[in-house]
Amino acid sequence: MRKLVVASLTGTVTLFVVCVGAAAQSPPPAPTDKAMYIPNSEIQSTWKDLEARQVINRRAMEGGTYSINIRIVKQGDPPRIHSQSCDVWVVQAGSAVAITGGELRGLKKNRDNDDAVGASIDGGIEQPLQAGDILYVPPGVPHGFKNAKGFRAFLIRFNTK
């Protein structure tokens, strides 16, 4: 059984992972022999870099069956579903309304992984999110966001199979 340990969730999340700079091109591998962390200064620099380049995601650490991502959600991002992986969203700033469950309409599968995107979600449950909230999405559950305003989160994804 795989376990993901988040060492501390405070106003600014401190995750024990590999330190990554704003200019990194590929994500560092997850350490296997020591704990490391991403200092808040690196996280803030990454947010600024992502916004400047209009990029929504930077993988901060790659563990093969799990990853940690620094993520910006923008209004209009398509809803998704993952067949074999869970998402844990740790909201750091801004707000949005999460839509989970229901049926993903206009499904288009990604042939390279377990992702699929859709045009919309019918019949989902809406949940407002703000800084400090955590959203867990199990495999097979459609999820998306609306009314995103400055929404920034750590997205921790791990395979369940």
N, C-alpha and C positions, 0 to 999 in steps of 0.2 A: 504494500500500500504506500502510495506516494504521499508525502506530507509537505505542505508549504508553510513555513514558519515566518510570520511577520513579527519582527522583534518589537516594534513600537509604533503605535498609531497615535499621534498627537496632532496638534495644529498643523505642523509640517511633518509628514511621514518620514521616518528614518527607516530605511530598508537596508538590511545587511546583504549587499550585493557588490558587484564589481563597479568601481568608479568609472564613469564614462564622461568624456569631454564633449563639448558642443560640436566639435569638428569631426567626431568619429564617423567613419563610413560604414563599418559593420559592427554589429553588437558584440561586446565581449562575451566569452563563454562564462557560464556560471562556475564559480570556483568550487572545487571539490575538497580542498584541504584547509580552507580558512574562510572566515567571514570578512566581508568588506562592506562598504556602504557608499551611497551617493550623497555627498554633502548638499545641503540646501543651495549653496551658491551655484553648484553645477545644475541643479534642477531649474533654478531661476534662469540661468543662462540658456538652458535648453528650451524653455518656454519662449523666450525672446527670439531665439534662432528659428524655431518652428513657425512662429507668427510672421517673422520677417520673410521667410521663404515660402509662406502659405502651404506648409506641410502639416498634416494632422497627427503624425505619429513618429516617434523615434524609439526603437527597441533599445532599452537600457541594459538588458541582459538576456542571453539566450541559453536555455538549459535543455534544449532538445524537446522534451515533453512538457516544458513550461517556459514562460517568458515573462518579463516585466517590461512594460511599455509606458512611456510618457506620452499622453494622448490629449489632443484637443478635439472636441466634438463641435462640429459646425452645423448650423441650421441647414437642413436639406441632405445631410449624410443619409445614405440608404439604410434601412433596417437589415439585420443579419440573422443568421442562424448557424450554429456549429453542431455537427453531428457527434463529435467525439471530444469536444473541449468545453470547459467551464470558463466563464469570465467572472472576475472579481473587480469591480470598479470602485476605487477609493477616490471620492470627489475632493479635489483640492481648492477649486475656485469656481465662481460663477454658479449658474443654475441651468436646469433643463427639466423636462418632463420625460421620464423613461416610460416606454410602452413595451410591455412584455406579455408573452403568451399569445393567444389567438392564432390566427393563420397568416402566414407570410404569403402575400400575393405577388405574382410576377417573378417567381423564384428563378434565379440563375446561379447554377453551381459553379464554383471555382474548381477547375480540374487539378490544380496543384495542391490543394489542401481540403480540409473539411468545411470550409466556409461556403455559404451561399448568401447572396443579397437578394433583396426584393424591392418592389415598388412601394409597398405599404403593408401595414399589419391591420387585419380586420379582427375585431373582437378582443383586442388586448386590454390589459389593465394598465391604467395610467398612475404613475407615482412621481410627484415632484421630488427633485433632488437638489441639494445645495451642498456647499463646502462642509466636510465632516461626515457626510453620509456614505454608506457602503451599499452597493448593489451587487448581488450574486445572481448569476444567470447560468443554470445548468445546461448540459447538452440538450439539443433538440427544442429549446425554447426560443422562439423569435424575440428579438429585442431591437429597439431603436429609440431615438430621442426626438423630441420636438421642443420648440421654444427655447433652443439653446442660446444662452447669453454668457459669453466668456467662460464656457464650461471647459474645465481642465481636470484631468483625472489620471491616476495611475491605473493602468489596465494590467491586471495579473491574469494570465491565461495558462491553464494547465489541462493536459489530456487526461481523460478518465479511463481510457481503454488501452 
